[in-house]
Amino acid sequence: MRTMTRIATALALTAASLASTGLLAAEARYNQIALRAEVNQEVAHDLMHVTLYTEAQHTDPAKLAAKITTTLNKTLEQVRQVRGVSVKLGSRHSYPVYDDKGQKITAWRERAEVRLESADFARLSALTGELLQSMKMAGMDFSIATDTRKTREDAMLKDAVNAFRARAQLATEALGGKGYKLVSLNLNTGGFQPPMPMRAYAAKGMAMMEAAPAPEIEAGTSQVTVSADGVIEVQMP
């Protein structure tokens, strides 16, 4: 009796296993294709960044630090009076200066940066010219504001989905399918933002910048990209 019970249990388990296998086979997906569609758009830079620095040398490191701090504070105070321009301190470091033999410290040298940012290019250019009376320019570059980039990306999402659907339809037709099902879809944003540095001024040109008219600014553009990566399952006739 026990033997028959064991046989019946084994048969039941086998039947359940076969049913499970049949269910998995029914759920198996075929004719799946991974596709990618991408849309790009050139977006004008709407933020201007300027990095200024002050550098000095002194035999007394304390006096040197005080001199650098005074220059920085003066610059920060001047910038804060100009509406629409944000400012923050950048890197600051000091290092010893050795004699010709490289054995004895003869002085200390210190450098500190101030970073400016504004959407008003003309105003920041004029302010930069004024600040060059006491500071030096390390560089100027341009970028897309975060809000601007997000707005453009949101507007491009629909275009990316439509581009993916068009590509999915082409793939389906190429395989001779009668239609397709969307298995998965991922939307990604990004893009290449090349640096837009201002060409370095000659020493004489930088010294005279505050007296010269503000130069016309060509901020350039960056490419904003939205891509749609997904998998479709082609339905065959």
Residue, then its C-alpha position, 0 to 999 in steps of 0.5 A: m500500500r505504501t509502495m503504491t502511495r509513493i508511486a502515485t506521489a511520484l507520478a503527481l510530481t512528474a505531471a506537475s513538473l511537465a505542466s510547469t515545463g509546458l508553462l515556461a515554454a509557453e511564456a518563452r519569448y522569441n524574435q526579440i530585437a534590441l533597438r536604439a534611437e537617438v535625437n540630438q539638438e544644438v542648444a546655445h550656451d546661456l551661462m558665462h563663467v570667468t575665473l580670476y586669480t591673484e598671486a603674490q610672493h613674500t618672505d613672510p608667509a603670514k603677511l603673504a596670506a594677509k595680502i591675498t585675503t585682502t585682495l580676495n575680500k575686495t574682489l568679493e565685495q565689488v562683485r556682490q554689488v553687481r546684480g545678476v553675477s554670482v561669485k564663489l572662491g576657488s582653489r587657494h594654495s601656497y608653496p615655498v620658493y627655494d634658492d638656486k641650490g634648492q636647499k633653502i626657502t627664500a620666500w613663499r608664493e600663494r595663489a587664490e582663485v575667484r569664480l564668477e558666473s552670470a547669464d548676462f554676458a555683457r555685464l560679466s564682461a564689463l565687471t571682469g574688465e574692472l576686476l583686472q585692475s587687481m586680479k588676473m584672468a585664468g580663463m573664461d568658458f560657457s555652458i548650458a544652465t541646468d534648467t535650460r538643459k532640463t527643459r530641452e530634454d523634456a521637450m525631446l523625450k517625445d521625439a525620442v520615443n517616436a524615433f524608437r517606434a519608427r525604428a521598431q516598425l522598420a525592423t518588424e517589416a524587415l523581418g516580415g512580421k505583422g506587428y511587435k510588442l514592446v518588451s522594455l524601453n529606457l530613456n536616457t539624457g546626456g550630450f556632449q558639451p565641448p569646452m568653450p574657453m576664451r583665447a588667452y590674452a597677451a600680457k599687454g592686452m590683459a593689462m589694457m582690457e579694462a580700458a577697452p570696449a567690452p568684446e563681443i561674446e560668442a558663447g557657442t553651443s552644446q549638443v543635447t541628446v535624448s536616447a531611447d533604448g529598448v527591446i521589442e518582440v516581433q510577431m510573425p504571421 
